[in-house]
Amino acid sequence: MTATRPRLYAHPFSSYSQKALIALYENGIDFHYRNLEDAQAESELAALWPMRRFPILVDGERTIIEATGVIEYLQLHYPGPVRLIPDDPQAAQETRMLDRFFDNYVSTPQQKVVFDRLRPEPDRDPYGVREARAMLETAYAWLDERMATREWAIGADFTLADCGAAPFLFYADWTHAIDARFAHVHAYRRRLLARPSVVRAVDEARPYRPYFPLGAPDRD
């Protein structure tokens, strides 16, 4: 751990930024928030990481990319009372598996729909959007069965997987509404949105809701 605070380059409205922020808030980690709404912070990000994707965490000489990588790093170097990656190897493997599920089968198709709307009309991909919506339906159905007997993604403990599930399901329901028949997914989403760390991340993002290209619903 370095003597100075780690710096997180992130945007409050970004789902992956919220994933990392939730982990920081869960354990009360002191950090310097480089909000990418600020042009100087954006310039610093470009110099640190040519992909210009976020969040990234800078800690001394180390630059950690990707939200999952940030959370893994925080547990190693800034441990707190909430073990977001369980010590038990089997539970840790399940946590990482569910983390990939939420990234690949909820966030990726949700963002496909949103980013398509941002394209000029001639460049849009209706077929790809239909595929993305179908993937979300399949993901909702799989998750609904899983969450019938669980409080959090892997059971009783809030983990890395839930850090991603919170913003991804939040925006997914805005993008491709979770059908009422998926009652367990709705209940899980409500539990996530009631978690104090998630409440904080959602509240910080409220001023930026006009950015949502599909039109942010007047709820949540």
Buried (B, 14 or more C-beta within 10 A) or exposed (E): EEEEEBBBBBBBBBBBBBBBBBBBBBBEBEBEBBBBEEEEBBEBBEEBBEEEBBBBBBBEEEEBBBBBBBBBBBBEBBEBEBBBBBEEEEBBEBBBEBBEBBBEBBBBBBBBBBBBEEEEEEEBEEEBBEEBBEBBBEBBBEBBEBBEEEBBBBEEBBBBBBBBBBBBBBBBBBBBEBEEEBEBBBBBBEBBBEBEBBBBBBEBBEEBBEEBBEEBEEEB
